[in-house]
Amino acid sequence: MVQEGGGGILQLKDFKVEAMNTPDEFRYSFTIRQLVQDFGESTGEIEVQVIGKRDGEETDLSPAKLAGYNQLQHKMKFKHFQSFKGSIKMPDDFRSEKLVVEVKPETDKLTPVSETFPWSLG
C-alpha cells in the first residue's frame, strides 16, 4: 500500500477488553501497525477513553477525568507494529458502552486515527 505524498497509514487491530478479578476493573489490549512498507519509525501518543452513562447521562472517562490514571495514555514508537495494554477501574456509578482509541502522531506524515469499539468483554 502506498499513500500519495509518502505518508504512513496506521491500523488498529486485535482490540480486546477482559474483566479482572477485582470488581469494576478491566484490562484492555490492542495492536497498532504501519500499513506502508518501509515508512520508517511511527511515533506519537495514544489516548484511550471510555464512553458510557452516569446517572442516565452520556459521559466519557478520559485520563484527565480519572486522577492519577495514566494507563489510558501510551507513547508509540515502532517501525512495523506495537502492542499496547492497560487497565482501568470504573467508578461504581458508571456503565461502560464503548471505548475510543485516539492515535496522535508526532509528525504530519502520519494520519491521525480515531476508532470506536463497543464495550464487549472477550
C-alpha positions as CSV (number, residue, x, y, z in Angstrom):
1,M,0.0,0.0,0.0
2,V,1.4,3.4,-0.9
3,Q,-0.1,6.7,0.1
4,E,0.3,9.8,-2.0
5,G,3.0,12.1,-0.6
6,G,4.9,9.3,1.1
7,G,2.8,9.4,4.3
8,G,2.1,6.5,6.6
9,I,-1.2,4.8,7.4
10,L,-1.8,3.2,10.8
11,Q,-4.3,0.4,11.6
12,L,-5.7,-0.6,15.0
13,K,-6.3,-4.3,15.4
14,D,-6.9,-7.1,17.9
15,F,-8.8,-4.8,20.4
16,K,-9.9,-6.8,23.5
17,V,-11.4,-6.0,26.9
18,E,-11.3,-8.5,29.7
19,A,-12.7,-8.4,33.3
20,M,-10.1,-8.7,36.0
21,N,-10.5,-10.4,39.4
22,T,-11.3,-7.1,41.1
23,P,-14.9,-5.8,40.7
24,D,-15.2,-3.0,38.1
25,E,-11.6,-3.4,37.0
26,F,-10.8,-4.3,33.4
27,R,-7.8,-4.9,31.2
28,Y,-7.6,-3.8,27.6
29,S,-5.1,-4.6,24.8
30,F,-4.7,-3.7,21.1
31,T,-2.0,-3.5,18.4
32,I,-1.2,-0.7,16.0
33,R,0.6,-1.5,12.8
34,Q,2.1,0.6,10.0
35,L,0.5,-0.4,6.6
36,V,3.0,1.4,4.4
37,Q,6.1,-0.8,3.9
38,D,9.4,0.9,4.6
39,F,7.7,4.0,6.1
40,G,10.2,4.3,8.9
41,E,9.5,5.0,12.5
42,S,6.0,5.8,13.7
43,T,5.9,8.0,16.8
44,G,3.2,9.7,18.8
45,E,0.7,9.4,21.6
46,I,-2.3,7.2,22.1
47,E,-5.2,8.0,24.4
48,V,-8.0,5.6,25.4
49,Q,-11.4,7.0,26.5
50,V,-14.3,5.1,27.9
51,I,-17.8,6.3,26.9
52,G,-20.8,5.3,28.9
53,K,-23.6,6.5,31.1
54,R,-23.6,8.0,34.6
55,D,-27.0,8.8,36.2
56,G,-28.6,8.3,32.7
57,E,-26.4,10.9,31.1
58,E,-23.8,10.0,28.4
59,T,-20.3,10.9,29.6
60,D,-16.7,9.9,29.0
61,L,-13.9,8.8,31.2
62,S,-10.7,10.3,29.8
63,P,-7.3,10.3,31.6
64,A,-7.9,13.9,32.7
65,K,-11.1,12.8,34.5
66,L,-9.5,9.9,36.3
67,A,-6.9,11.4,38.6
68,G,-3.6,9.5,38.5
69,Y,-4.8,7.1,35.8
70,N,-2.0,7.4,33.2
71,Q,-2.6,3.8,31.9
72,L,-5.1,5.3,29.5
73,Q,-2.2,7.1,27.8
74,H,0.5,5.5,25.8
75,K,3.6,6.5,23.8
76,M,4.1,4.8,20.5
77,K,7.4,4.3,18.8
78,F,7.7,1.5,16.2
79,K,8.7,0.6,12.7
80,H,6.2,-2.2,11.9
81,F,3.8,-2.7,14.8
82,Q,3.5,-2.2,18.6
83,S,1.2,-3.8,21.1
84,F,-0.4,-1.9,24.0
85,K,-2.2,-2.9,27.2
86,G,-3.6,-1.2,30.2
87,S,-6.2,-1.4,32.9
88,I,-8.9,0.8,34.3
89,K,-11.1,0.7,37.3
90,M,-14.6,2.0,36.6
91,P,-16.5,4.2,39.1
92,D,-19.4,2.3,40.7
93,D,-22.0,4.6,39.2
94,F,-20.7,4.3,35.6
95,R,-22.0,1.9,32.9
96,S,-19.5,1.4,30.1
97,E,-20.7,1.3,26.5
98,K,-17.7,1.9,24.2
99,L,-14.0,2.6,24.1
100,V,-12.4,5.2,21.8
101,V,-8.7,4.9,20.9
102,E,-7.1,8.1,19.5
103,V,-3.7,8.0,17.9
104,K,-2.0,11.4,17.8
105,P,1.2,11.2,15.6
106,E,4.1,13.5,16.2
107,T,4.6,14.1,12.5
108,D,2.4,15.3,9.7
109,K,3.5,12.3,7.6
110,L,1.1,10.1,9.7
111,T,-2.6,10.4,9.5
112,P,-4.3,10.7,13.0
113,V,-6.6,7.7,13.7
114,S,-9.6,7.5,16.0
115,E,-11.5,4.3,16.3
116,T,-14.5,3.4,18.5
117,F,-15.0,-0.1,19.8
118,P,-18.1,-1.5,21.5
119,W,-17.7,-2.4,25.2
120,S,-17.7,-6.1,24.8
121,L,-15.8,-8.4,27.2
122,G,-13.7,-11.1,25.5
